[in-house]
Structures are given as C-alpha cells and as structure tokens.
Amino acid sequence: GLCVVVVTMKRRKRARDDVSSMTLACAVACGVAIVACAAATPATASSTTRVFTPTDALDRPAVDDADAVRRAFARDFTLGVGTSAYQVEGAEGGRAPSVWDAFARAKVGSARASEYARGIDFYRRYVDDIDMVASSGAKEFKMSLSWARLMREDGSVNEEGFEYYKDVVREVLARDVTPRVALFHWDAPTWLCKGNDAVTCDGAWLDKDVIVGHFERYADAVFSRLGDAVKIWTTIEDPLTLASLGYGAGVHAPGRRSVKEKMLAAHNMLIAHARVAKLYKEKYKRQRGQISIDLKAGDAEALAWFARPLVYGDYPDRMRAELGDVLPSFSEDEKAALTQSMDFFALNVGSKLKPFQLREALKSVQARYGDKEIFVTDDGVLDQGQAMDACLNDQARIEHIDGSLDALREAKEKGVNVAGYFYRAMFDDVDWVEGVSARRGLVYIDHKDNLRRYPKLSLEHYASYMRGEMVKPNLGAAIRRQSSSTADAFFVSLGDKRSGETLALRGFITAISAVFVTAVLLRSAPVVIHDDDAQRERQSLII
C-alpha cells in the first residue's frame, strides 16, 4: 500500500521517474519490510523446525493457559527473591571486620578482599534495588543482617547499623512487600575469635559458653528494634555448609579443618538457634511472628543431621553409632528447646537438585518430619566466565526456575504442605569463594561500569509467576542493555508492554523507513516519460 501511494504521488508531480523502475524498487522495499517484520517476530523456545499438524493444536498450551498457571502460582505460593548482607552491602557504614574479611586476605587474596569490601553497593543503593524487587512482583524479600554491623564485643549496639536496617525494612514494607529476615549468614564478627585472631579463629562457633550468649544478646537487640516490623525470622542460614566447609574442609571462613570441630560448630549452632527461638517466643510473643532456621535439603542424611534434633530432640541413631564421642550430646533442656524452635521448614536446595529430585525431597521432608509449612528459601543457578550478552539471555536459569516451580506444584498436588519459593540471588552478588566472576542473580551487575544494574531475561520470566500474569514488568533495559541510541532508548521505555507489541512496532517503523529511503533515492533518477506512460498516469488518477 505504501508503494502505491509513493508511485501515485510521483506521477501527480510528473517527476521524471521511470515508473517501472520505481515499482520494482518499491517492491524491493516492501520485501525488506516483510523481512523486517518477520525478524521482529518473537523467537520460539526451540530452534528445531518441524511440520505442524492439526493435532498439535490439542497439545500446544494457549496463552490463556499460561496465564492461568501463573495466576495459580501467585495465588497458591509465596514467591519471592533473596539476598545476603555480606555479599551485597559492602563494608560501609561502620561494619566491623568479619571472619570472611580475614579469610579473604589470608587465603584468597587482596583482590577478593576488595570485592567483599565493595559488594554491589546495596548499602547505598538499597532504595532503587528494592524498587526493582517490588516491580518484579515479589511478595516477599528475603534478606540477612550483618552481625558485625550491629554489635560490638562488649555487647553494646551500633545504632547506626540498626538505623540502616530500619530504613531498608521501611522501604520494603512501603512497597507492599513482606520482609523475611535471617539473623546470621556466615559473617561472624572477628571479635568472636579468641585474641581477635581471625586468621585461625579459635573460638567463635567452637566455644558454646561464649557464642551462644553473644548470639542471644544480638538477637535480643534485633527483635527489640525490628520485631514490630519484621514478622518472619530465621536464625542461621545453612549451618550445614558453614560447619562442613568452614570448620571441616577449611575452604570457607574461618578456614579450619577438623571433623571434631565440624561437629562441634554444628552442635553449637543448633543450641544457639534453640535459645534464640525460645527468647523470641517468650519475650517477644506480642510481636506475633514466626521463627525457624534455614536448612540445606540436598541430601537426606545431611538434612537429618539438623532436622532430627529440631523435630525429635536428638541426632539420628546412625550418626551416634558411627561418630561416637566425636558427636556432642544435648542436655534434656536443650532437647526440649530444640523441638519447640521451628515454626516452619525453610529449605535451601541450591542448584544441584533436578526437578524430580526436588519434588521427592519435599515429599520426604513431610513424611519424615511432619506437616509444617515448607518454604524453599534458597534456590539458584551459578554462571561463570560468560560474556555479558550470554549472562543476560540466561535460558538455563529460566529452565531451572520452571523446573523448580513445576516440582513445587507437583508436590503440592501430592499433598505436601509446600507454601513458597525464593530465588537467590536477586542480584549478582560476591560469591563466597569465586567472587564477582560467579553470577547467580536475576539482575546482572556490571563491575566495569559503576555497578550498573541490568535485569536478565530470567527476572522478567520469573516476574510473570510472581505477578501472576504474562505481562513484562517495567524492569529496564533487560534486552537492549547498554545502548544509548535514541531509537533503542525509545523501545526500552516500552518495557511494561507485551514483548510482541514492542517487536511489531519495531518492524512497522523499519518498514516505513525502508520505503521512504527508497523513494528519496529514486527521486533524482532522470528518465524519459513516453506518451503512453503519461496516458496511463492520467487513467490511474481516475477513481
């Protein structure tokens, strides 16, 4: 149609154009436009070409079905995202040194220590980052507190640190998102180590008489200042990994290597958890909150190391038989406190479980440990050494999220009391060992460009579950990324539109541009107009 308009206008002006040449050129331009529109068609999930048959219509899910699935997830599950204080905040704001700072300098290198000290600057950018969390549709935001930021060795508090976390929680609640807070995610202050020697760190979780009292005073200070706003707590994040890698294998802070110390550290973490849970349920009952502990769920026997004491009051008989005196014992009071310390199951599944393994793990947890609500509070996929484009177009992470959520749905259909799922990390953070080179977030952090944030395709995908609809949220330049051109900036601004509409508009503009440019180029091409051409032109103007 555009080609006809151009030809007609040129004839009216009796320009010295060869009509047949212009017609051919316009046909070429239309061909370019068709190709552009075809290129703008969204790609399918698979690049495999196959012949469509009528029966495919029965098997292929409609968009309405996809919307229904997402509405069901938004209705039936608490879906959220998470972070870890030490991995995102950095050291600003008066945070005292932690065992991870010392471990990085002594065992990993000064470059990694600098990465920890910087984090991703969540400490200063938390308002914008929480905006992004809320825009994604997350119902809850799982975060941890930095013990080293809040408490001093003499038991006094750092009020500047508490004011910071009050501000963070206030911003989360202001956006109708629920905060879910962990008291401790591995970054113990160095003053817990005997002689403040964080390199070897004798003490800390190895000394029950010291660590349990300090942890209880820390929790008391937190509950008294944040408990009216925060209603969902966990005490310790993944004590199994901390005990195994930090005290058993020596590859995490504090870098100790001893089977006996591994068992002792885990034992003291369980006791500290139970003491804090008892404190919360008794002294802060009026706050009407819930408390639990985050447990690693990848291996049934490893989970039993912690879950059996929490549910039944003691370690599995098999562990006691194999380890003997290496495995510490609980007092009767400690056993009683343990069995009353967990209001829900919080499971860290990592990225090692396949969907069917996750489904069976959830079924097993309920069968072995009762009908408490189960939340998958930590799930994620780690990338390493990928270019920015590959990181942003993270199809493997999308497939992982789909598989995990499908496992939750299947488990729920089988009667498992699974209630929620959290992807961690919301942002590419500083990995505990690999630093910034390992990426597991839904948002790309550009460490070469002032820590600029770029939402990945996986965030837009997971957001459709959290929001309960197949509408792309306004998350910024997820696909266009760093482009500064006017055209790309315009398309980025359409981030809250359906992707098909945006791509169709791009194709339409490309088509118009192709026709216009072709017509302008032909305007100056002089040719001879024959009489029969003039006659045909007059006839073409008759309606």
N, C-alpha and C positions, 0 to 999 in steps of 0.2 A: 504494500500500500504506500509506503514511504517513497519507494522508487517511482511509482506512478505520479505522485504529487510533484516530485522533483522534475520529471520529464515534462509534465504539463506546464509547470511554471516556466521552464526554459523555452518551451515552444511559444508561450504567450509573448515572451520578450524577443522572440525571433533571434535568439542568440545563434551565433554561427557554430552550432554544435552538430556533430553527426549524431542523429537520433539513434541509429542502430548501435553506434559505439557507446552512447550513453546508456542505452538499455542494457547492453552487455555488462557495462561497468556496474550499473545498479544491481544487476543480477548477482554479480560477484560480491557486491557489498551486502546484499541480502544473505548470500551464502555465509559470509563472515559473521553476520548477525546470528544466523541459525547456529553456527558452530559456537559462538559466544554463549548463546542461551543454553546450548547443550552442555557446555563446560560449566555453566552455573548450576546445573542440576546436582543436588546433593548426592555424594557417593554412597553406595550401599555398603553394608558392613563387610561384605565379602567381595573380592575381586574376581571370583570364579564366574564364568559365563555359562548359563545353561538355558535350555529351551523351556519356556513357560507353557504349562498345560492347564486346562480348565480346573483340574482337581487341586492345583496349587492354591486356588482361592479359598479352599476349605481349610488349608493348613497354615496359611500366612496370617499372622495376627494383625488386626486392623489397628489404626491409631487409637481408636476408642478403647480397644482392649489394653493397649499400653497405658493409656490414661487411667483406666480402671485399676491396673496393677499398682501404679504409683499412688493413686488415692488410697488404696488398701494399705500400702506400707505407711503412708503418712498418718493413717487412722489407727493402725494396729501396733505400730512400733514407735518408740522414741528414737529418732535418728539425729545424730549429731557429729561433731568433729572435736578433735582434741589437740593439745599442745603439751609441752613440758617446759617448766620455768627455766631450767638451766640451759636448755637447748635453744631458746628463743630470746630470752631477755637481755643477755649480756651482763656485764659486771657493774653497770652504772647504778647510781642511787644508793651508795653506801653498802653494797653487798659485801660481806666478809668473805675471805677466801674459803673455798670448799675443797674437799679431798680430790675432786676432779681437776681443779686448777693445779694442785700439786702433782697429781698423777700425770697430767699432760706435760708439764715442764720436765719431769724426771724421766718419763717413759716414752712419750710420744713425740715431743719436740716443741720448740718455741712457736713454730708456725701454727700448730694445732692449738696451743695455749692461747694464742692471739685470736683464733677463731672462736673459742669458747668465750673469751672476754668480750667479743663483739656480738656474738649471737646473730640474730637477724634484726636487732634493734626494736624488738617488740616493746621494750621498756618505754621508748619514746613514741612509738607509732601505734600503740595499742588501740587508740580510738578508730583510726582508719582500718586497722586489721579486724577489729570487732564489727565494724560496718560490713566488711566483706563476709564475715561469718553470718551475720544476720541476713544479708542479701541472698545468701545461698539457700536460705530456708531452714537452717539448722534449728531444731527445737532446744537442744542443749549444747553447751560449750564446756568441754572437759579441760581443766587446767590444773596445774600444780603450783604450790607455793615454794619459795626458796627459804628453807630453814635458816641458811646463812644470811639471808637478807633481813630476817625478822628478829633473831635472838642473839644475845651476847653471852659470853661464857659465864658471867656472874648471874645469869638468869634474868637480867633486865631486857627490856624490849627496845627495838629500833622503831620508834613511832613513824619515822619517815617511810620505812618499808611497809608498815601497815596502812598508812595513808595511800600509798601507791596501790595496794591491792583493793582497798575500799573503792578507789576510783575505777579500777578495772571491773570489779563486780557491779558497780553502779552503771557503768556503760553497758555491760551485758544485759542487766535487767531492764534498762531503758529501752532496749530493742526487742523486748518480749522474748528473750532467750533465757533459759534457765542455766545458772552456773552449777557445775559438778566439779568439786574441788578435792584434789589429793594433797594431803599434808606433806608427803615426802616422796620425791622421785630421785633418790640416789645421791643427791648433792649435799652430804653431811658437812657441816662446818668443820674446819680443821682443828678448832679448839677442842673438839671431842677426842682427838688423838692425844695420847699421853705425851707430855712435854711439848705439845703443839707440833710434833714431828709428823707432818702429813705424808712424808715420803714413805715411811714404813707404817705409819698409823697403827701402832699398837694401841688397843683400846677401842673406842667407838663402839661398834656393834658387838665387840668381843667382851665387853665389860658390862654385865647386866646391872650391877649396882649403880653404875654411872649413867648409862644410856637410857634406861627405862625412865628414871626420874627426869632427866633432861627432856625426853620426848613428851612426857606427860605435861611438864610445865609449858613447853612450846605449844602443845595442843590446847591447853587451857587458855593461853593468851590469844590464840587464833579464834577459838569458839566465842570468847567474850567480846571480841571485836568484829567478827564477821558472821557469827552464827545467826543473827537476826535476818541476814540477807541470804545466806547460803543454807540450803536445806538438805543437800545430798553430799555426803563426805565419803572419802576413802582415806585410810590411814597411810598405807605404804603401797607404792607401785611395784608390782612384780618382785617380791622378795626372793623368789627362787633364782632369778638371774643375778641379782646383787650378791646373794650368797655363793652361787656357783662360780660366777666369773670374777667377782671382786675378791672373794676370800678363798675359793677353791683353786681356780685356774690362774688367777693373777693377771688376767688380761683386761679387767676393768678396775677402776679405783675401788679400794685403795691398793690393789696390786699384790695381795697376799696369796700364798699358795699352801694350803693345808686342808686336808679332809676334815680334821677335827675342828678347825676354825670355821670352815664352811658350815658344819652342822650347828656349831655354837652361835654363829651370827644369825642363822635362820631361826633358831630357837628363841633368841632374844628379841628378834623382830616380832615373832608371834606373841610373846609376852607383852611387849610394848604396845602392840595393836590392841590386845585384850584390855590392858589398863586404860588406854585412851578411850576405847569404846564404852567401858564402864563409866568413866568420867562423864562422857557425853550424855549417856542415857540417864544418869543420876543428876548431875549438877545442871545440865542444860536441857532437861526434859521439856521445859516450857517452850523451847525453840521448835519442837515438833518436827525434827529432821530424821534422817536415816544415815546409818554409817556402815561401812564394810571395809574390805581390803581387796586390792586388785591382784588376782592370781593368774599365773601362767597356765594355759589349758592345753598345750600341745601334746603332752604325754600323760597318760592316765596315772602312772606310778609317781611321776614327779608332782602332779597335781595332788595326789593323795598325801604326799609329804606335808602339805599345808592344809588341805581341805579336811582331812580326817580329824586332826586336833580341833579345828574350828567347828566341826559338826558333832564329833563324838568324844572330844576331850583328850585324845592321845594319838600318838603316831601309829601307823599300821604295824601289826604284829610282825610282818615280814621284815620291815626295817629294823625293828628292835632285835630280831634274831640275827640278822646279818651284821649289824653295826655294834651291837653290844654296848659297852660303856662309852663308845665314841658318840652315841646318840644321847643327848641330855634328857633329863626327866622333868616333868611338870609336877608341881605340888597340887594338892587337891583343890586349893583355892584357885590356882591358875587354870586347872581343867574346867572348873565351873565358870570362870570368867570367859574362857575361850568359847564355850558352847553358847554363850549369850551375846557374842560380839559381832554377829554378822546379820544384817537385816536383808541383804540381797547378795546374789553371786555376781561379782564383777570379774569377767574373764578376759585375759589378754591372749589373743590367739596368734598374733604376729602374721607372717605371710607364708608359713610353712604348711598350713593345713589346706588341702584341697576341699572344694565344697562338700563332697560326700563325707570327708573326714570331720569337717566342722559340724555337719548335721549329726553324725554319730557321737561326737564329743558332747554336744548339747544334750542328746538323749541320755548319754552315760552319766553326766553330771546330775541330772534329775533323778535317775534311777538309783544312784549311789548316795546322794546327799540330800534328797528331799525336794519339796516343791517350792522352794524360794524362787522369787523372780530372778531371771538370769539376764544380765546385760553383757554384751560383747563390747568391752570398753576400750579395746585397742586392737586394731587390725590395720595392716598396711603393706605396701609393696615398695621395695627398695630398688632404686636405679643407681647405676654407677657408670661414670665415664661417657655419658651420652651428650650429644650436642643439644643446644637449646631447642631446636625445632623438634627433635625426637622426644625431648622431655615434655614439651607442650602437647604433642599429639600422642598421649600416653595410652594407647589402646590396651596394653597389657593390664594397666591399673583398672581401666573400665571393666575389662573382663573379670578381673578379680573381685571387684565390688559387686558386679552382677551375680557372680557365683556365690559369694558370701551371703548376699541378701536372699538369694534363692534357697540356700541352705537354712537360713532362719525361717523362711516361710514354710519349708517342708517340715522342719522340726516343730513349728507351732501347729501345723496341721496334724502332726502325730501326738499332740497333747503336751508338748514341752512348754513350760511357762517362760518362754523367752520373750523379753519385753523391749529390748533396744539394741542399737548398734552404733558404734562410734568409729569413724575412720580417723586414725592418727598416722601422719600429722596433717593438720590443716595446711601448714606451710612447710616448705623445705627448710628443715632446721639444721643444727650442727650435730651430726651423728656422733654417738658416744666414742667410737673408735675411728671411723673413716672421715669424720669432719664434714666439711661442706661438699666434698666430692660425691657423697652418697645422698641421694634425694628420695624422699618417700612422701612428700607433700602433695596436696591438691593444688597448691599455688607455687609457682616457680619463683625463686629468689635469685636475682641477678647480682652476684657478688662482684661483678666487674662494672656495674652501673649503679652505685649508691644503694644497693639492696632493693632495687626496684621490684615490685610485685607483678607477676603475670599469671592469672588464673589458667590452669591447664584444662584440657578438654574433659578430663575426669571430674573436675569440680562441677562443670556445667552438667555433666551426666548424673553425678550423684545428687546434685541440686534438684533434678527432676523428681527423684524419690523423696527428698526432704520436703519439697514444696507440694508434692502430690499432683504434679501436672507436667506435661511435656512442653513447657514453655521455658525458653532460655532466659535465665535471670540476667539482670544487668550487672555483670561481673567485670566489665572492662575488656581489654584487648586480648582475649584468650587465643584468638586465631591470628589476628593481624599483628599482634606483638608490638615491635618497636617502630613500625612505620610512622613517619612524620608527614607523609603526603596528605594534602587536603582531602583527596578522594577517600583514602583509607581511613582517615580520621572520621569522615562522614559515616562510612559503613560501620566503624567501631561504635559510633554513637547509637546505632540501631541494635545494640546488644540485647535489649529486652524484647526484641521482635522474634518471631519464629524464624529459624535459620532459612527456611525455604523462601520466605518473603524477601529477606535481605539478598539472597543469591539471585532471585528472579529480577529484583530491581537492578542489581549489578549487570545482569545480562541485557536488560532493556536499555540501560544507559549506554552500554557498549555498542548495541545495535544502532542506536541513533547516531552515535559518534562516527561509526563506520560509514553510514550513508552520507552524513554531512561532509566528511572529509573527502569522500569520493566525488561528490558533486562539485565541491570547490575546486578540486584539482582539474576537473574536466571543463570548467568554465572558460579557461583560456585556450582551449584547443580549437583553432580555426579550421573549418571545413567548408566545402561548397554545398549550399542548400539547393536542391533541384526543385523544379516546379511541382513535380508530383509529391515531393516532401511537403511543400507549402500547402498543397491541397489537402493532404492527409491531416496536417496540423489543424486547418480550419474545421474539418469534419470532426476532429477529436474534441473540439470545444463545444459542439452541439450536444445538448442534454436531451 
